[in-house]
Amino acid sequence: MFKTPAAKPAFSWQALCTILAFVYMYAPIAVLAIYSFNASRTPARWTGFTLAWYSRFLNNSRLIAALGTSLSIAAMAVAIAAVLGTLLAVGLARFRFPGKAVYRGLSYLPIIVPDIAIAVATLLFFTAVGLPSASGRRSPATWCFAWPTLRWWCRAAWLG
């Protein structure tokens, strides 16, 4: 009457490929993190453990100011992208309107087109439009990149 589930194979190509993909993507980050504690000025050889580079970073006021600017732009972009992406996902999921299929297709662009190409194109566009400051140009470029991606996350959450 009841079927028992078939036993899963011990080896899975999908699992192996997934693990290799993650190792391929994250190994360079791990190497960079490890070598950030290298006492040598070059990563050609390990000369010992040090926190000197982090000390120099924390004592450099220009770098700390740049970090603050980056974090403020990121926080603003996340907040605006969350609102716009959620509204976009609700609108596309619940309403019918002319051009919906075209817009749904265009919202794939941030996933398909390389990030740097989108970043440069939006930065150039907002510069040409005449936004006043560098921070004023970077913020809208970040929002334009982030909200379509958030739209896909919201859509996936609604579909289960």
N, C-alpha and C positions, 0 to 999 in steps of 0.2 A: 504494500500500500504506500509506504513512504520510501522515497529513494534516498539512499545514503550518498552524500557528496563524494565525488571521485577524489582520490588522494592527489595532492599537488605534487608535481615533479620536484625533485630535490634541487635541480639545476634550472635556472631561468635565464635565457638570453636577454630578456628585457631588463631583468635586475642587474645583470652584469654590465650591459650597455649603459644603464642609468648610473651605476656606480663609477664606471670609467669616465662618463661625461662630467660628473661632479668633481672627480679628482682632477680632470683636465682643466676645469674652470677655476677650482679653488686652490690647487697646488701653487700657482704663481703668487697668489695672495699670501699663502702661508710662508713661502720662501721670503717674500718681501718683509713680512712681519718679523720673521726670525732675524733677517739681516739688518733690521732697523736697530738691533741691539749690538751690532758689530762695532768694535772699537776702530777698525780701519776706515779710512775715508772712501775706499773703493770696495765693492763686493767681491773682488777677485780672490781674496783669501780672508779667512776668519782669524782675527788677531786677539780676540777676547771679548768678554761681555762688558757692556757699558750702557749707562743711561745718559751719557753726555749729549747725545743728539736731541733727546727729549728736553734736557735742561736748556740747551741753546734755543730750542723752539719756544719754550715757555718764557724765556727772557727776551724774546724778540717781539716788541710791541706791534710792529707792522704785521707780522704773521698772526698774532692774536687778533688784531683788528680784522684781518682778512677772514679768519675763522669765524668771527662774530658776524660778519657780513654774509658769509656763506650759510651759516646756520639760520639767520633771520630770513634770508630768501627761501631757504628750504622749508621753514615753518610756515611762511606765508603761502608758498606754492602748495603745500600739502593741504592747508585749510581751504584754499580756493578750489583746488582740484577735487577735494572731497565733495564740496557742494555742487560744483558744475558736473562732475562725473556721475554723482547720484541722480541729479535732475535729468541728465541725459539718459541714463539707464532706465529711469522710470518712464520718461517720455517715449523712448523707443519700445519699451515693453508693453505699455498700456494704451497707447494712442496710435491711430492710423492717420497718416498725412502724406501728401504728395512728396515724392522724393525720399521716402523712408529707406527704401532699398539702397539707393545711391549713398545716402548718408551712412548707413550701416556699413557699406563697403569702404567708404572713405575713412571710417574710424579704425580700420585695420592698418592704415598707413604708419602710425607710430610704432606698430609692432614689426612691420615689414621693412621700412626704411631705416638705415642705420642711425643711431642716436646722434652722432656728430653731425650728420647731414641736416637733420631736423634742427639741431641747436644752432648751427651756422645760418641756416635759411631764416629761421624766426628772428634771430638776433639782427640779421641784415634788414629784414622787413621792418622791425620796430625801430631800427636806426633810421631807415629811409622815411618812415612815417613821422619821425621827429620827436620821439620820447626823450625827455630832457637829460637824464643821467645814465651812467652805466648800470647802476642798480635798477633804475626804472626800466631799462631795456632787458636786463636779465630776468627779472621777475615774470613779466608776461611770457617770455620765451619758455620759462620753466612751467608755467601754468598750462600753456598750449601743448606742451609735450605730455604732461602728467594726466590731464583729465580724461582723454580717450582711453588711456590704460586703466584708469580707475573705473571707467564705464564698463569695461569687460569684466573686472572683478565683481562689480555689483551684479551684472547680468548673470554671472556664474553662480553667485550666492542665491539669487532668486530662483534659478532653475534647479538648484539642489545639486 
